[in-house]
Amino acid sequence: MEIFGIPLQAFMGQLMLGLVNGAFYAMLSLGLAVIFGLLGIVNFAHGALYMLGAFAAWIMLDQFGMNYWFALVLAPLTVGILGVIIERLFLKHLYKLDPLYGLLLTFGLALVLEGVFREIYGVSGQNYNVPDLLAGAMDLGFMRLPIYRAWVVVVSLVVCLGTWFLIERTRLGAYLRAGTENAPLVQAFGVNVPMMVMLTYGAGAALAGLAGVLAAPIIQVNPLMGSNLIIVVFAVVVIGGMGSILGSVITGLGLGIVEGLTRVFYPEASNIVVFVIMVIVLMFRPAGLFGKEA
């Protein structure tokens, strides 16, 4: 059976690959949208935090014998704690300044982290095996679906929708949004706004770390994995709308699928299709598809 002259198995394989890539785009753009939407920081260190999550999982296995399931909890927690430290040491001094300062600072941090890991581990990748419970593939008749890739998509959807619900539909999320818009008023009600801001950045960093752990068995763990992805993720955030959490999730998944299908019909354009879409969106809707006009 063929679709537009392409074997069904090849078509569905690329569609699944696009969905998996879209899951990573969604998780990473979600963390960026949370940090920008609530703190106003353009976090260029997000790719480095994603890389740290993958390396934390690999080091836990290689040095301490901790399996994937321990790493799935401990690695994001470790990256989140590092995010808290970064926020307390550096970013808290920049909230009243132009966002450009935050962008430059986080870009510098990303270069430092990437350089340190490149010096220690080189640029060659480290293998991280798929856990036994998620190894193998399911035969769907028209294609064989790797179980681990399906797991990545499911976890990404659960985390993204859970984060959206927490911020948009709970009292804690209301406090976070109010604290970033009028901190003195919220503090007058006894809410510790600096603590909320610190934990928000830590949570955004933990999301990047979780994405890194999920990516470790799919791609080789290497210091450049974050910088290779972060530009595309920023394009996803811009298309969805800076600060729009639901927009980042929907756009990330959608663009991953578009990128996968582009590899089927016009492979030469697969590396630029996201940026072409970004240019078109910005021409007609500068705030992004789900962003609010100023």
C-alpha positions as CSV (number, residue, x, y, z in Angstrom):
1,M,0.0,0.0,0.0
2,E,1.3,3.5,-0.9
3,I,0.4,7.1,0.1
4,F,1.2,9.6,-2.6
5,G,3.5,7.1,-4.2
6,I,5.4,6.4,-0.9
7,P,5.3,3.0,0.8
8,L,3.0,3.1,3.8
9,Q,5.6,1.7,6.2
10,A,8.1,4.4,5.2
11,F,5.4,7.1,5.5
12,M,4.3,6.0,8.9
13,G,7.9,5.6,10.1
14,Q,8.7,9.2,9.2
15,L,5.4,10.4,10.8
16,M,6.4,8.6,14.0
17,L,9.9,10.1,13.9
18,G,8.3,13.5,13.5
19,L,6.0,12.9,16.4
20,V,8.9,11.9,18.7
21,N,10.9,15.0,17.6
22,G,7.7,17.0,18.2
23,A,7.5,15.6,21.7
24,F,11.0,16.9,22.5
25,Y,10.2,20.3,20.9
26,A,7.1,20.5,23.0
27,M,8.8,19.7,26.3
28,L,11.7,22.1,25.7
29,S,9.6,24.9,24.3
30,L,7.3,24.4,27.3
31,G,10.2,25.0,29.7
32,L,11.2,28.1,27.7
33,A,7.6,29.4,27.7
34,V,7.2,28.9,31.4
35,I,10.4,30.8,32.2
36,F,9.7,33.6,29.7
37,G,6.0,33.9,30.4
38,L,6.4,34.1,34.2
39,L,9.9,35.6,34.6
40,G,10.5,37.5,31.3
41,I,13.9,35.7,30.9
42,V,14.9,34.5,27.4
43,N,16.7,31.4,28.7
44,F,19.4,30.5,26.1
45,A,20.9,28.1,28.7
46,H,17.9,25.7,28.1
47,G,19.7,23.6,25.6
48,A,22.7,23.2,27.9
49,L,20.3,22.1,30.7
50,Y,18.8,19.6,28.3
51,M,22.3,18.3,27.7
52,L,23.0,18.2,31.4
53,G,19.9,16.0,32.0
54,A,21.1,13.4,29.5
55,F,24.6,13.5,30.9
56,A,23.3,13.2,34.5
57,A,21.4,10.0,33.4
58,W,24.5,8.6,31.7
59,I,26.8,9.4,34.7
60,M,24.4,7.9,37.1
61,L,24.4,4.7,35.1
62,D,28.1,4.6,34.3
63,Q,29.5,5.7,37.7
64,F,26.8,4.7,40.2
65,G,25.0,1.9,38.5
66,M,21.6,3.7,38.7
67,N,19.2,2.4,36.1
68,Y,16.9,4.5,33.8
69,W,14.0,4.6,36.2
70,F,16.1,6.2,39.0
71,A,17.6,8.6,36.5
72,L,14.2,9.6,35.3
73,V,13.5,11.1,38.7
74,L,17.0,12.1,40.0
75,A,18.4,13.7,36.8
76,P,15.6,16.3,36.4
77,L,15.8,17.0,40.1
78,T,19.5,17.6,39.9
79,V,19.2,19.9,36.9
80,G,16.3,21.7,38.7
81,I,18.5,22.3,41.7
82,L,21.2,23.7,39.4
83,G,18.6,26.0,37.9
84,V,17.7,27.3,41.3
85,I,21.4,28.0,42.0
86,I,21.7,29.8,38.6
87,E,18.6,31.9,39.4
88,R,19.8,32.9,42.9
89,L,23.4,33.7,41.9
90,F,22.8,35.4,38.5
91,L,19.3,35.9,37.2
92,K,17.7,37.5,40.2
93,H,19.8,40.6,39.6
94,L,18.4,41.1,36.1
95,Y,14.6,41.1,36.4
96,K,14.4,44.9,36.3
97,L,16.7,45.2,33.4
98,D,16.2,44.8,29.7
99,P,15.5,41.1,28.7
100,L,18.6,41.3,26.5
101,Y,20.8,41.1,29.6
102,G,19.2,37.8,30.6
103,L,19.6,36.5,27.1
104,L,23.3,37.3,27.0
105,L,23.9,35.9,30.5
106,T,22.2,32.6,29.8
107,F,23.9,32.3,26.4
108,G,27.2,32.7,28.2
109,L,26.3,30.1,30.8
110,A,25.4,27.7,27.9
111,L,28.8,28.2,26.3
112,V,30.5,27.6,29.6
113,L,28.6,24.4,30.4
114,E,29.0,23.1,26.9
115,G,32.8,23.9,26.9
116,V,33.3,22.1,30.3
117,F,31.6,18.9,29.2
118,R,33.3,19.0,25.8
119,E,36.7,19.3,27.6
120,I,35.9,16.4,29.9
121,Y,34.1,14.0,27.5
122,G,35.0,15.2,24.0
123,V,32.5,15.6,21.2
124,S,32.0,11.9,20.6
125,G,28.7,10.5,21.9
126,Q,28.1,8.2,24.9
127,N,25.7,5.3,24.4
128,Y,22.7,4.9,26.8
129,N,20.7,1.7,26.3
130,V,17.0,1.6,26.2
131,P,15.7,0.1,29.5
132,D,14.7,-3.6,29.1
133,L,11.0,-2.9,30.0
134,L,10.7,-0.5,27.0
135,A,12.9,-2.4,24.5
136,G,11.5,-4.0,21.4
137,A,8.7,-2.9,19.1
138,M,5.0,-3.4,18.6
139,D,3.8,-4.8,15.3
140,L,0.9,-2.6,14.1
141,G,0.5,-4.4,10.8
142,F,1.4,-1.5,8.7
143,M,4.6,-0.7,10.7
144,R,6.7,-1.7,13.7
145,L,6.4,0.9,16.4
146,P,9.4,1.1,18.8
147,I,8.0,0.9,22.3
148,Y,10.4,3.4,23.7
149,R,9.5,6.0,21.2
150,A,5.8,5.6,22.0
151,W,6.8,6.0,25.7
152,V,8.5,9.3,24.9
153,V,5.4,10.7,23.2
154,V,3.1,9.6,26.1
155,V,5.3,11.0,28.8
156,S,5.7,14.3,26.9
157,L,2.0,14.7,26.5
158,V,1.3,13.9,30.2
159,V,4.0,16.3,31.4
160,C,3.1,19.1,29.0
161,L,-0.7,19.0,29.7
162,G,0.0,18.6,33.5
163,T,2.2,21.7,33.5
164,W,-0.4,23.7,31.5
165,F,-3.1,22.6,34.0
166,L,-1.0,23.5,37.0
167,I,-0.2,27.0,35.7
168,E,-3.6,27.9,34.1
169,R,-6.1,26.1,36.2
170,T,-4.9,26.0,39.8
171,R,-4.5,28.5,42.6
172,L,-0.7,28.0,42.6
173,G,-0.6,29.0,39.0
174,A,-2.8,32.0,39.7
175,Y,-0.3,33.1,42.4
176,L,2.6,32.6,40.0
177,R,0.9,34.8,37.3
178,A,-0.1,37.4,39.7
179,G,3.3,37.5,41.4
180,T,5.0,38.2,38.1
181,E,2.6,41.0,37.2
182,N,2.3,42.8,40.6
183,A,4.8,41.3,43.1
184,P,4.2,43.9,45.9
185,L,0.5,43.3,45.9
186,V,0.9,39.5,46.1
187,Q,3.5,39.8,48.8
188,A,1.1,41.9,50.8
189,F,-1.1,38.8,51.0
190,G,1.7,36.8,52.6
191,V,3.0,35.0,49.4
192,N,6.8,34.6,49.1
193,V,7.2,35.9,45.5
194,P,11.0,35.5,45.3
195,M,10.7,31.9,46.4
196,M,8.0,31.3,43.8
197,V,10.2,32.9,41.1
198,M,13.2,30.8,42.1
199,L,11.2,27.5,42.1
200,T,9.6,28.5,38.7
201,Y,13.0,28.7,37.1
202,G,14.1,25.5,38.8
203,A,10.9,23.8,37.4
204,G,11.7,25.0,33.9
205,A,15.2,23.7,34.2
206,A,13.9,20.4,35.5
207,L,11.7,20.1,32.4
208,A,14.7,20.5,30.2
209,G,16.6,17.9,32.3
210,L,13.6,15.4,31.9
211,A,13.7,15.9,28.1
212,G,17.4,15.1,28.2
213,V,16.8,11.8,30.1
214,L,14.1,10.8,27.6
215,A,16.4,11.6,24.7
216,A,19.5,9.8,26.0
217,P,18.5,6.3,24.7
218,I,17.4,7.7,21.3
219,I,20.4,9.9,20.5
220,Q,24.0,9.6,21.7
221,V,24.7,11.7,24.7
222,N,27.2,14.5,23.8
223,P,28.0,18.1,24.8
224,L,26.6,19.5,21.5
225,M,23.1,17.9,21.7
226,G,21.6,21.0,23.3
227,S,23.1,23.6,20.9
228,N,22.0,21.5,17.9
229,L,18.3,21.6,19.1
230,I,17.9,24.9,20.9
231,I,17.6,27.1,17.8
232,V,14.8,25.0,16.4
233,V,13.1,25.1,19.9
234,F,13.3,28.9,20.0
235,A,11.7,29.0,16.5
236,V,8.9,26.8,17.9
237,V,8.3,29.2,20.8
238,V,8.2,32.2,18.5
239,I,5.7,30.5,16.2
240,G,3.5,29.4,19.1
241,G,3.8,32.8,20.9
242,M,6.4,33.9,23.4
243,G,5.1,32.9,26.9
244,S,2.1,30.9,25.6
245,I,2.4,27.5,27.3
246,L,-0.4,25.7,25.4
247,G,0.8,27.3,22.2
248,S,4.3,25.9,22.7
249,V,3.0,22.4,23.3
250,I,0.6,22.4,20.3
251,T,3.2,24.1,18.0
252,G,6.0,21.8,19.1
253,L,4.1,18.6,18.3
254,G,2.7,20.0,15.1
255,L,6.0,21.2,13.7
256,G,7.6,17.9,14.6
257,I,5.1,16.2,12.4
258,V,5.4,18.7,9.6
259,E,9.2,18.3,9.7
260,G,8.8,14.5,9.6
261,L,6.5,14.6,6.6
262,T,8.8,17.1,4.8
263,R,11.5,14.4,5.0
264,V,9.2,12.1,3.1
265,F,8.1,14.5,0.3
266,Y,11.0,17.0,0.1
267,P,14.0,15.9,2.2
268,E,16.1,18.8,1.1
269,A,13.8,21.2,3.0
270,S,13.4,19.3,6.2
271,N,16.1,21.3,8.0
272,I,14.6,24.7,7.1
273,V,10.9,24.1,7.1
274,V,10.4,25.2,10.7
275,F,12.2,28.5,10.0
276,V,10.2,29.1,6.8
277,I,7.0,28.6,8.8
278,M,8.4,31.0,11.5
279,V,9.0,33.7,8.8
280,I,5.5,33.3,7.4
281,V,3.8,33.4,10.8
282,L,5.8,36.5,11.9
283,M,4.8,38.3,8.6
284,F,1.1,37.9,9.4
285,R,1.0,37.5,13.2
286,P,4.1,38.9,14.9
287,A,2.8,37.7,18.4
288,G,2.7,34.1,17.2
289,L,-0.2,31.8,16.6
290,F,-1.3,31.7,20.3
291,G,0.4,34.8,21.6
292,K,-1.4,38.0,22.7
293,E,-0.9,41.1,20.7
294,A,0.8,43.9,22.7
